[in-house]
Amino acid sequence: MTSLLAFKKMGACTGLIGALALMGAQPVWAALPIQTWTQANGAQVWLVQSPSIPMVDVQIDLDAGASRDPAAQAGLADVTAAMVSKGTLGTSGQPALDENEVGEAWADLGASFGGGATPDRMSFSLRALTYPDLLPKAVALAARQLAHPAFPDAVWQRERQRMVAAIKEANTQPGTLAQRAFAKAVYGAHPYGQEETEATLAAIAVTDMQALHRAAVLPCRAKVSIVGAQTRAQAEQLVTTLLAQLPAGDAKACAPLPPLPEVQALTAPSEQAIAFDSAQAHVFVGQPGYKRTDPDHFALTVGNYILGGGGFVSRLTTEVREKRGLSYSVYSYFAPARYAGAFTLGLQTRPDQAAQAVEVARKVVADFVAQGPTEAELQAAKDNLMGGFALRIDSNRELLGNVASMAWNGLPLDYLDTWTDHVAKVSLADVRAAFARKLQPERMATVVVGGQR
């Protein structure tokens, strides 16, 4: 059991991290000098020095996201990353640590380390105070976990049962069924539409995790983003230590992975009405959207704020909620990624109003694509987005997410410095042209789940 001293230390360190995080949660808007370099081992590093508080946040991204999972083993990337935190092997005279001992070690340090996967990336994150008696220990522990995970089979069997139970519970929810049907309708056979199920989890063994870890978690494949109280020399040493116990990888292992197929555009509209005994009908309408590197990104960001991303000031809210009372909340968003992530319009409504709500929402989208916004709408959207920009980078963790996205997507180093300038330059013509290129309202997929009481 964790000792009373450890609990006190954990509370003190965690409380200090929380307090310091709040101190750091202030606008940091100014020119953000982002340093980047490549280590001898091939790891690429991005650093933003933030010396105001003694803390560092680190994110390691690898090209091993869920979209690279074998279809029959959907979920492999995510469970592999998560199981890294479930114990370490004994190495170099250090004893093995089970999951409880790992947890206690992190609690004693008042730090955290963990992993997960998105469709594009397998990621590992470290957060620690930079005090000289804490940070080296945190980095060393993270390095052990990253390079020598135990992947205990008994823990995996337990975790799989927990995940299967969660899937079964989610399958009783209309929102889950709607999201699943919508993903299939939008992505078809593309890996972005792969679904983690009881069967795919049953097909994953510890040996599969070990194989993926050996192939994917290599320094030469790592993009490491750092935000915090670290000089370049300190950051270089941190990354070197963090990755030092991983195998170097040969030329073949470090070669770029083959690209996935592009997400195919929809060629015809589709509609699915799935009966479900629920008080609310869950509605999704959409199609494949665009890649994160698309030059239309800012025009689409501004335009979608007007269409459905601006909350109570959006057109969808005005037409669906305010004028007709068909839904409490209605929204739209783009999810750009390495490949064309979905454009999604979502709402919930009474089952007897679902058909009308869908009709109104579709018309709002079609009208917006055909005509674009008004000058007043455009200016209000730009003012709101530019005024709220500081919230996107108002803490180390928020800033880290932006820097990691820049690193992953190959965005220019001045991306954050010029963000508001790009928004300010968006014109009516830009929004109209971008939406005309990206959205085809006559070919969207529509999913409605609910309607049976």
Residue, then its C-alpha position, 0 to 999 in steps of 0.5 A: m500500500t502507498s505509505l502515508l508519507a507518499f499520500k502526503k507527498m502526492g497531495a502536496c505535489t499534485g496540489l502544487i501542480g494544480a496551483l501552478a497550472l492555474m498560475g500558468a492559465q493566463p494569456v501567453w499571447a505574444a510571439l511564440p518562438i518555437q524551436t525545432w531540431t532532429q536528434a541523431n537518433g532521428a527523433q524530431v523535437w519541437l520546443v516552446q520555452s515557458p519558464s513562468i512556472p516550474m513545469v513541463d509537458v511532453q507529448i510523443d506522437l508516432d505513426a501508429g494510430a487506430s487507422r493502421d489497426p488490422a480491421a479484425q483487431a480494431g482497437l489494437a493501437d489504443v490498448t497497446a498504448a494504454m497497457v504501457s502503463k500497466g507495469t514494467l519489466g525488470t532491466s539493468g538491475q532495476p526490479a520489475l514494477d506491477e501496475n500498482e507499483v507504477g501508480e505509486a511511483w507516479a503518485d510519489l513524484g506528483a507527475s503523470f505518464g500515459g498513452g492512447a491512440t487517435p485515428d492518426r497517432m499513438s501518443f504518450s504524454l508526460r507531465a512533471l514539475t521541473y524541480p531537480d529532485l523530481l524531473p530526472k526521476a519522472v523522465a527515467l520512470a517514463a523511459r522505462q515504461l516506454a521501452h520496457p512495458a510488461f504487457p501482463d496477460a492477466v491485466w489485459q484479460r481484466e481490461r478486455q472484460r472491462m472494455v467489453a462491458a463498456i461496449k455492451e453498455a454503450n450499445t444500449q444507447p441510441g447515441t452510440l448506435a447513431q455515431r456508429a451508423f454515421a461513421k460507416a455511412v461517411y467512411g465506408a471501408h476506409p480505416y477511419g470507419q473501423e469500429e472497436t467491438e467485442a470481436t476485435l478485442a477478443a482477437i487481440a493478444v499480448t503478443d500482438m501488442q508486443a509486436l506493434h510496440r516493437a515496430a512502432v515505438l522507435p526514436c526515429r518515428a517519434k515527433v516530440s513536442i515540449v512546452g515548459a520550463q526547459t532550455r533547449a539544452q535541457a529539452e535535448q537531454l530530456v528527450t535523449t533520456l526519454l528515448a534512450q532505452l528504445p531500440a534504434g531501428d534500422a533503415k527499414a524499420c525507420a522508413p516512412l510507412p505507406p500512406l493509407p487510401e484517401v477517404q472517398a467522396l460520397t456519390a449519392p445521398s443515403e438515409q438510415a432510420i433506425a428504430f429505438d425505444s428512446a425519448q429523443a431521436h439522435v440525428f447526424v447528417g454529413q460527409p467526408g470533409y477535408k485534410r488538416t493541411d488543406p488551404d481552405h482551413f481558415a475559411l472553413t473554420v470561420g464559415n462553420y462558426i457561422l453555420g453551426g459552430g458558434g453555439f447560440v449565434s449560429r444559423l442552425t441554432t437560429e433556424v432549428r431551435e429559436k424559430r421552430g423549437l425543434s431541438y435544444s442544441v444543434y451544431s456542426y463541425f469539421a474534424p480535419a485529420r491526416y485524411a478527410g475527417a468528417f463534416t458532422l451536423g448533429l442534433q437531438t429532437r422528439p421522435d415525432q419532430a425528427a423528419q422536420a428537424v432533418e429537413v430544416a437542418r439540411k436546408v440551412v446547410a444547402d442555403f449556406v453552401a449556395q449563398g454563404p454568410t452575410e457581411a455582418e455574420l462574417q465580421a461577428a464570427k471573425d471578431n469572436l474567433m480572434g477574441g477567443f484565440a488566447l483561450r486556445i493557448d492559455s495553459n501549457r497543456e493547451l499550448l502543447g496540443n497546438v504545438a503537437s498538431m503543428a508538428w504532426n501536420g507539418l504546419p509552419l512554425d509561425y502558425l500560432d503567431t499568424w493565426t488571427d491574421h489568417v482569420a482576419k483575412v477571410s473574405l465572403a468570397d473565401v467562405r463561399a468558395a471553400f464551402a462550395r468545394k468541400l460540401q455537397p448537401e445533395r450527397m450527404a449521409t443522414v442517420v436518425v436513431g429513435g422513434q419507437r416508444 
